[in-house]
Each structure stands twice: as structure tokens, then as C-alpha cells.
């Protein structure tokens, strides 16, 4: 079991007038990092829909900002599973610049039926796949 890390360069489009990453961009980077974390485990997120008629939706997200990311920084986003339930999971996504902690996103994803938005249990394949994002203690 392992966490997943991915690097993103900060571009002008990611920053506000002061050259600091705009707060909502952290959510966009976190979304990309989650998608790539799942893909790295061998399953594109789109297959949850195509094979099972299910999708992930963000039920809750909290961002804790510590040090701002700025133009041209390389930010690393590390994703790990904190908790898994029958139809939801909680992930931690930590943003760093080198060894410096910059921000943390705590996100709860719900698994729902695409046709009506009702909660649905993770298929066993997906439950096992997500469990692989648990960090070894």
C-alpha cells in the first residue's frame, strides 16, 4: 500500500493579481491529483461510470492553507486514503514545495449512481483499489 504524489507547475492562470495561487485552484489541483492517483493504480476513473454506472462526487472538502504557492513553483500533491466506508471515502491531499508544507485538502468522496444521484456501495474492485492508497504506518 502506498500514497500517490504528482508535481504541478504553477502558471499565471493559477495565480491572483499578487502572484499567489488563487484559493480555488487548490481544489482543481487536488481533483487532478486524485484522478491521477486512481489512474496510477491501473483504473481510469471513467471506468467506474462505464462499467458500473457509478460516479464519485465531492461531499465535503476542507482546505487548510499554511504557506502560499506562487508563480513558477513546483507543487507536489500527495494523496492518501484516510478512511473508507461502504459508499464513501475520505482522502488527505498534502501540498508541498520541496520539503515545505503549503496546504492540506481533506475531502470526502461519495459513490453515487449516475442515473439518479443516490448513494451506492463501492464495487469490490474499487473498494480494493482505493484501499491501496492507504499509507503504511
C-alpha positions as CSV (number, residue, x, y, z in Angstrom):
1,X,0.0,0.0,0.0
2,X,1.2,3.4,-0.8
3,X,0.4,7.1,-1.2
4,X,0.5,8.8,-4.6
5,X,2.4,12.0,-5.4
6,X,2.3,14.2,-8.5
7,X,4.0,17.5,-9.4
8,X,2.3,20.6,-10.9
9,X,4.0,23.8,-12.0
10,X,2.2,27.0,-11.1
11,X,1.3,29.1,-14.1
12,X,-0.1,32.7,-14.4
13,X,-3.6,31.3,-14.9
14,X,-3.3,29.7,-11.4
15,X,-2.5,33.0,-9.6
16,X,-4.3,36.1,-8.4
17,X,-3.2,39.7,-9.0
18,X,-0.5,39.3,-6.3
19,X,1.1,36.2,-8.0
20,X,-0.2,33.9,-5.3
21,X,-2.1,30.8,-6.2
22,X,-5.8,31.6,-6.1
23,X,-7.6,29.6,-3.4
24,X,-10.0,27.7,-5.6
25,X,-7.1,26.4,-7.8
26,X,-6.1,24.2,-4.9
27,X,-9.3,22.3,-5.4
28,X,-8.6,21.9,-9.1
29,X,-5.1,20.6,-8.4
30,X,-6.5,18.2,-5.8
31,X,-9.0,16.9,-8.3
32,X,-6.3,16.2,-10.9
33,X,-4.1,14.6,-8.3
34,X,-7.0,12.3,-7.2
35,X,-7.7,11.3,-10.8
36,X,-4.0,10.5,-11.4
37,X,-3.8,8.6,-8.2
38,X,-6.6,6.3,-9.3
39,X,-5.1,6.0,-12.8
40,X,-1.7,5.1,-11.3
41,X,-3.4,2.1,-9.6
42,X,-4.5,0.8,-13.0
43,X,-8.0,2.1,-13.3
44,X,-9.2,5.3,-15.0
45,X,-11.9,7.0,-13.0
46,X,-14.1,6.9,-16.1
47,X,-14.4,3.1,-15.9
48,X,-16.4,3.5,-12.7
49,X,-19.1,5.1,-14.8
50,X,-18.8,2.9,-17.9
51,X,-18.6,-0.4,-16.1
52,X,-20.8,0.2,-13.0
53,X,-22.9,3.3,-13.8
54,X,-21.4,5.0,-10.7
55,X,-19.5,8.2,-10.2
56,X,-17.6,10.0,-7.4
57,X,-19.0,13.3,-6.1
58,X,-17.3,15.6,-3.5
59,X,-19.5,15.5,-0.4
60,X,-17.2,17.6,1.7
61,X,-13.9,19.5,1.3
62,X,-11.8,21.4,3.7
63,X,-8.7,23.4,2.8
64,X,-6.0,24.4,5.4
65,X,-3.6,26.9,4.0
66,X,-0.2,27.4,5.6
67,X,2.3,28.8,3.1
68,X,1.2,30.3,-0.3
69,X,2.3,28.7,-3.5
70,X,3.4,31.3,-6.1
71,X,4.1,31.7,-9.8
72,X,6.5,29.2,-11.2
73,X,6.7,27.0,-8.1
74,X,6.6,23.2,-8.4
75,X,3.9,21.9,-6.1
76,X,3.8,18.3,-5.1
77,X,0.4,16.9,-4.2
78,X,0.4,13.7,-2.2
79,X,-2.8,11.8,-1.9
80,X,-3.6,9.1,0.7
81,X,-6.7,7.3,1.9
82,X,-7.7,8.2,5.5
83,X,-11.0,6.3,5.8
84,X,-13.2,4.1,3.7
85,X,-16.8,3.3,4.2
86,X,-19.3,1.3,2.1
87,X,-20.3,4.2,-0.1
88,X,-17.8,7.0,0.7
89,X,-14.1,7.5,1.4
90,X,-12.0,10.3,2.9
91,X,-8.7,11.4,1.4
92,X,-6.0,13.7,2.6
93,X,-4.1,15.7,-0.1
94,X,-1.0,17.5,1.1
95,X,0.6,20.3,-1.0
96,X,4.3,20.8,-0.6
97,X,7.0,22.9,-2.2
98,X,10.2,20.9,-1.7
99,X,10.1,20.0,2.0
100,X,7.8,22.9,2.9
101,X,4.2,22.2,3.9
102,X,1.9,24.6,2.0
103,X,-1.6,23.3,2.3
104,X,-3.8,20.4,3.1
105,X,-7.1,19.3,1.5
106,X,-9.3,16.9,3.4
107,X,-12.0,15.6,1.0
108,X,-14.9,13.1,1.4
109,X,-16.0,11.5,-1.8
110,X,-19.3,9.7,-2.1
111,X,-20.1,7.0,-4.6
112,X,-23.4,7.6,-6.3
113,X,-25.5,6.1,-9.1
114,X,-25.0,8.3,-12.2
115,X,-28.7,8.0,-13.2
116,X,-30.3,9.3,-10.0
117,X,-27.5,10.5,-7.7
118,X,-28.5,8.0,-5.0
119,X,-25.7,6.6,-2.8
120,X,-24.2,3.3,-3.9
121,X,-21.7,0.9,-2.3
122,X,-18.3,0.8,-3.9
123,X,-17.9,-2.3,-6.1
124,X,-15.4,-4.7,-4.5
125,X,-12.9,-4.0,-7.3
126,X,-13.0,-0.3,-6.5
127,X,-13.0,-0.8,-2.7
128,X,-9.8,-2.8,-3.0
129,X,-8.3,-0.3,-5.5
130,X,-8.9,2.7,-3.1
131,X,-7.5,0.7,-0.2
132,X,-4.2,0.7,-2.0
133,X,-3.9,4.4,-1.3
134,X,-3.6,3.9,2.4
135,X,-0.2,4.9,3.7
136,X,1.8,2.3,5.5
137,X,2.2,3.2,9.1
